[in-house]
Amino acid sequence: MKTMLAARLSTSGGGFAVEEVPVPAPGPGQVLVHVRAAGVCLSDVHLIQGMLKAAPLTGDAVTLGHETSGVVSVLGPGVTGLKEGDHVVLQAGEVRDGAVCTRGVNIDGGWAEYALAAADAVVPLPPQIPFEQACIIPDAVSTSWAAITSSAQVRPAEAVAVWGVGGLGAHAVQLLRLVGACPVVAVDPLGSARERALRLGADAALDPADPDFATALRAAVGPKGVAAAFDFAGVPAARDQALGSLAEGGRLVLVGLTDQPLTVGDSVWFCRFQQQVRGHYGSRPEDLVDLVDLVARQRLDLSGSVSGLFPLADAARAVEALERKEGSPIRLILTP
């Protein structure tokens, strides 16, 4: 039996480890993909820590990783429109056994040498897009895109602000410029993250701990406040600050995950000015298709998004580096 390396998380107390497991065989309507790159997301860290719960459809362990690109290796019965050797990127989720599943949570993900995917969850990848950049599109880019275009429904010339300029927030800065938001303000306690935000196109980058933060924000966006604020940090203090920045009719979109409660301190102000808080999670299948096209047509540059490469065998080290924010990464990538 042919085996492969896979980074597995036990749901029965066995922890997280890179193990030798059998290479899966594609069933009807599936393809086996030789993984070339897989993103390391903060959600993966949360799964390992237990803040998020993995719930595998079968067994008591799951291969992590919902950001995956690679090469089609084997076609399952009945698959058409794809061929062996095709470059592809995988949707973060798919329907498996009648259930909507997330890769690396309910079904095995891409932190492995090979990954199974439903043929309709495979998006062709133009050859000019490197695997390391392509793999992050299904979440690090598409979640930000969907938060901006679907949940916040940002319109051109609207003032916006982004709290947390990490893996999601850095792309949000780029994408907000792409849809015409103006001005775009980035908020992050790390100087390196603020500098990065300016390089990516933010009109201003502020330190949330600055005693004059409110004055600096008004100087950047005007006295009315921001039409849309995005919390990509998942930190209560960031949410409080973002909520206080909203203009009349402003929307706060919560993207960063946390198990801490959300509070609205001044509900009179909140109701009087008809402000809103909107939760956001993930993206739609068509978002990945659109974003691949935008990258291929050079409307979106992800060349600066890859902060480091780790071999699959060093998955635990990559998780540790992300958890500690070593080097203020946008995305760390595993290369099986």
ZAMARGU-4260 file (C-alpha; in steps of 0.2 Angstrom, whole numbers, plus 5000, padded with zeros to 4 digits):
<rodrens>
0) 5000/5000/5000 | 5007/5017/4995 | 5008/5029/5009 | 5011/5048/5011 | 5015/5061/5025
5) 5000/5070/5032 | 4998/5083/5046 | 4984/5076/5057 | 4974/5082/5071 | 4966/5070/5083
10) 4948/5073/5090 | 4950/5060/5103 | 4965/5067/5113 | 4979/5061/5102 | 4985/5079/5098
15) 4993/5085/5081 | 5007/5076/5072 | 5014/5073/5055 | 5011/5054/5051 | 5012/5041/5037
20) 4995/5037/5031 | 4988/5028/5015 | 4986/5038/4999 | 4968/5039/4996 | 4960/5033/4980
25) 4947/5044/4971 | 4929/5038/4971 | 4916/5042/4958 | 4916/5061/4954 | 4932/5064/4963
30) 4950/5068/4959 | 4966/5065/4968 | 4977/5080/4969 | 4996/5080/4971 | 4998/5094/4983
35) 5011/5107/4979 | 5007/5121/4992 | 4995/5123/5007 | 4992/5138/5017 | 4994/5139/5036
40) 4979/5149/5043 | 4975/5156/5060 | 4960/5145/5059 | 4971/5130/5059 | 4980/5136/5075
45) 4963/5138/5083 | 4959/5120/5078 | 4975/5114/5086 | 4972/5124/5102 | 4954/5119/5103
50) 4945/5135/5101 | 4938/5128/5085 | 4932/5110/5085 | 4936/5098/5071 | 4922/5086/5067
55) 4928/5073/5054 | 4914/5064/5045 | 4923/5048/5048 | 4935/5042/5061 | 4943/5052/5075
60) 4956/5062/5066 | 4957/5074/5051 | 4971/5081/5040 | 4972/5100/5042 | 4972/5113/5029
65) 4959/5122/5019 | 4970/5131/5007 | 4977/5120/4994 | 4984/5120/4976 | 4992/5106/4966
70) 4992/5095/4951 | 4978/5083/4946 | 4986/5065/4949 | 4972/5053/4946 | 4954/5055/4940
75) 4940/5045/4948 | 4926/5037/4938 | 4915/5048/4929 | 4926/5064/4930 | 4926/5075/4914
80) 4933/5092/4910 | 4949/5088/4919 | 4965/5078/4915 | 4980/5072/4924 | 4993/5086/4925
85) 4981/5100/4926 | 4986/5114/4939 | 4972/5117/4951 | 4966/5126/4967 | 4953/5118/4978
90) 4938/5126/4985 | 4939/5127/5004 | 4923/5117/5006 | 4913/5104/4996 | 4898/5093/4998
95) 4903/5076/5004 | 4890/5062/5008 | 4876/5074/5007 | 4884/5086/5019 | 4892/5103/5016
100) 4910/5101/5023 | 4925/5112/5026 | 4942/5105/5021 | 4953/5102/5036 | 4938/5102/5048
105) 4925/5089/5042 | 4935/5081/5028 | 4954/5079/5025 | 4963/5094/5019 | 4978/5099/5010
110) 4992/5097/5024 | 4997/5081/5015 | 5006/5075/5000 | 4990/5071/4991 | 4972/5077/4994
115) 4955/5071/4988 | 4942/5083/4981 | 4926/5083/4972 | 4928/5087/4954 | 4916/5102/4955
120) 4926/5109/4970 | 4942/5110/4959 | 4946/5127/4950 | 4958/5127/4935 | 4974/5137/4939
125) 4982/5147/4925 | 5000/5142/4923 | 5007/5159/4927 | 5000/5159/4945 | 5013/5150/4956
130) 5006/5136/4968 | 5012/5146/4983 | 5001/5161/4979 | 4987/5151/4972 | 4984/5140/4988
135) 4980/5155/4999 | 4966/5162/4987 | 4952/5150/4994 | 4953/5159/5011 | 4966/5172/5015
140) 4960/5181/4999 | 4942/5175/4996 | 4936/5177/5014 | 4942/5196/5014 | 4934/5198/4996
145) 4917/5191/5002 | 4917/5201/5018 | 4920/5217/5007 | 4908/5213/4993 | 4895/5203/5001
150) 4894/5206/5019 | 4899/5225/5020 | 4893/5229/5002 | 4907/5242/5001 | 4903/5255/4987
155) 4916/5266/4978 | 4922/5282/4988 | 4916/5275/5005 | 4928/5277/5019 | 4933/5261/5027
160) 4945/5254/5041 | 4953/5238/5043 | 4958/5231/5061 | 4972/5218/5060 | 4983/5218/5045
165) 4988/5200/5045 | 4984/5186/5033 | 4966/5192/5030 | 4968/5211/5033 | 4983/5213/5022
170) 4973/5206/5007 | 4958/5217/5013 | 4968/5233/5010 | 4972/5228/4993 | 4954/5222/4989
175) 4946/5238/4996 | 4957/5248/4984 | 4952/5237/4970 | 4933/5240/4973 | 4936/5259/4975
180) 4934/5262/4994 | 4942/5278/4999 | 4951/5282/5010 | 4957/5265/5017 | 4964/5265/5034
185) 4973/5251/5042 | 4974/5249/5061 | 4987/5237/5069 | 4998/5238/5085 | 5013/5231/5075
190) 5024/5244/5066 | 5029/5231/5053 | 5011/5228/5049 | 5007/5246/5048 | 5021/5249/5036
195) 5015/5234/5026 | 4998/5241/5025 | 5005/5257/5017 | 5015/5247/5004 | 4999/5238/5000
200) 4989/5254/4997 | 4982/5260/5013 | 4980/5279/5014 | 4984/5279/5032 | 4990/5266/5045
205) 4987/5269/5064 | 4992/5262/5080 | 4976/5257/5090 | 4986/5261/5107 | 4990/5279/5101
210) 4982/5291/5114 | 4977/5302/5100 | 4970/5288/5090 | 4952/5295/5088 | 4959/5312/5082
215) 4971/5303/5069 | 4956/5293/5063 | 4945/5308/5061 | 4960/5317/5052 | 4961/5302/5040
220) 4942/5299/5036 | 4934/5315/5041 | 4922/5319/5055 | 4908/5308/5050 | 4918/5291/5053
225) 4919/5276/5043 | 4905/5268/5032 | 4912/5251/5034 | 4924/5244/5048 | 4932/5227/5047
230) 4938/5217/5062 | 4951/5204/5056 | 4959/5203/5072 | 4946/5194/5083 | 4951/5204/5098
235) 4937/5212/5109 | 4947/5229/5111 | 4948/5230/5092 | 4929/5227/5090 | 4926/5241/5103
240) 4937/5253/5094 | 4930/5249/5077 | 4912/5250/5083 | 4916/5268/5090 | 4923/5273/5073
245) 4907/5270/5063 | 4898/5284/5054 | 4879/5285/5053 | 4873/5269/5045 | 4890/5262/5047
250) 4893/5243/5046 | 4905/5233/5057 | 4909/5217/5049 | 4916/5203/5061 | 4928/5192/5052
255) 4942/5187/5065 | 4936/5173/5076 | 4936/5174/5094 | 4926/5165/5108 | 4925/5182/5118
260) 4908/5191/5119 | 4903/5206/5108 | 4896/5221/5118 | 4888/5237/5112 | 4893/5250/5125
265) 4882/5264/5119 | 4866/5257/5112 | 4857/5274/5111 | 4870/5280/5099 | 4871/5263/5090
270) 4852/5263/5087 | 4850/5282/5084 | 4862/5282/5070 | 4856/5265/5063 | 4873/5256/5064
275) 4875/5238/5061 | 4886/5223/5066 | 4887/5209/5053 | 4895/5192/5055 | 4905/5185/5041
280) 4912/5168/5038 | 4921/5161/5022 | 4916/5164/5004 | 4906/5158/4990 | 4912/5146/4976
285) 4911/5159/4963 | 4922/5171/4973 | 4937/5159/4971 | 4934/5158/4952 | 4933/5177/4951
290) 4949/5180/4961 | 4959/5167/4951 | 4954/5177/4936 | 4959/5194/4944 | 4976/5187/4949
295) 4979/5179/4931 | 4974/5196/4923 | 4986/5205/4935 | 4973/5216/4943 | 4978/5208/4960
300) 4996/5205/4965 | 4999/5191/4978 | 5018/5190/4976 | 5021/5198/4992 | 5009/5187/5002
305) 5020/5172/5004 | 5030/5176/5020 | 5039/5159/5022 | 5040/5141/5016 | 5040/5126/5027
310) 5042/5107/5022 | 5027/5097/5027 | 5037/5088/5040 | 5039/5104/5049 | 5021/5108/5050
315) 5022/5110/5069 | 5035/5123/5067 | 5025/5133/5054 | 5010/5133/5066 | 5021/5139/5080
320) 5028/5153/5069 | 5011/5159/5065 | 5005/5158/5083 | 5019/5169/5088 | 5018/5180/5073
325) 5036/5178/5070 | 5041/5191/5056 | 5023/5198/5055 | 5018/5185/5042 | 5004/5187/5029
330) 5004/5168/5025 | 5016/5154/5029 | 5015/5140/5016 | 5018/5121/5018 | 5027/5113/5003
335) 5024/5094/5003
</rodrens>
